[in-house]
Amino acid sequence: LRDGKHLAFLNFLDFISVCILLQANVFHTYHVLRANKIPAENIITFAYDDIANNPKNPFPGHVFNDYEHEDVYNGVVIDYHGKDVKPDIFAKVLEGDKELEKQGRKVLKS
């Protein structure tokens, strides 16, 4: 980036099935970036977000990515979830779509 800022683009695009481990890894990576002083406004996160509050989740509201049971869901800002996790929105975010930006949504600005 021209201004020397770090930017992270985290995504999990799975349109067919729920994959708990991949979403949990996205959430874990978010925390690693934040712990390394990457500002939340510099992270764009895509996740279908259907795990934490799924009725089949034995730990409602929590997502774990290892056996240490550290909740990686708590505190994650998911910018695009549910119906917004689809290829056309993903492409618009990568392209820095002005309409999404006008709606207050994060887009890549590089």
Secondary structure, DSSP 4 states (H G I P E B T S, - for coil): -TT----EEE----SSS--HHHHHHHHHHHHHHHHTT--GGGEEEB----STT-TT-SSTT--BSSTT--BSSTT---SB-GGG-SHHHHHHHHHT-HHHHHTT------
